[in-house]
Amino acid sequence: MSNSLAKNSIFNVCYQLLNVIFPLISASYVARVLMPSGVGLVAMAQNWVAYFVIFASLGIPNYAIREVAHARDSKAGTKRVFTELISINAISTTLAAIAYCAMIFVVPNFKENLVLYIVCGGSILLNYINVDWIYQGLEDYSFIAVRSFYCETCFSCSAFRIRAEPK
C-alpha cells in the first residue's frame, strides 16, 4: 500500500466521520432550542432547498471527479475541465436559485416563513463555490478534510454562540 493511498484513505475516513459527528453534536442542541415545531419548519425548508441543490448540481460532482482524474497529469487539461465544469455549475446554480426565489416569493405558503426559506436558500448559493470534486479528482483529501473540519467547527460554534447571546 503506497503512502499516498494510505494518507488519502485516512483523510477520507476523517472527512466522512466529521460529516457524521458534527451534525450529531449540533443537531441535539439545535433541536432542544427550536422545539418540535421549529425543527419541523427547518426540516421542511431544508428539504425544499435540497431539491434545488440537486438540480443545481446536475450530477457534476460525480462526473467531474472522473474527468479531473483523467486530466490530472496535464495542467492544461485539468484547467480546461475545471473551467468547463465550473461554467456549467454556475449556469445550473443560477437557474436553480431563480426558480427557488420564484417559488418562495410567489407561493403563499412559503411567505409565512420567508426569512427561514431565505436563510436555508443560502445552501443553493454555496453550490457556486462547492468544488470538492476538483480536490477529489486530484486526490487531495487532506485539503478536503481540513477545510471540512474548519467549516463544521465554525458552524457548530456559531450555532452555540448565536443562541447564547441575550435577546
Summary of the structure (lengths in Angstrom):
residues: 167
radius of gyration: 18.6
end to end distance: 55.5
largest distance: 57.9
contacts: 457
relative contact order: 0.16
helix: 89%
strand: 0%
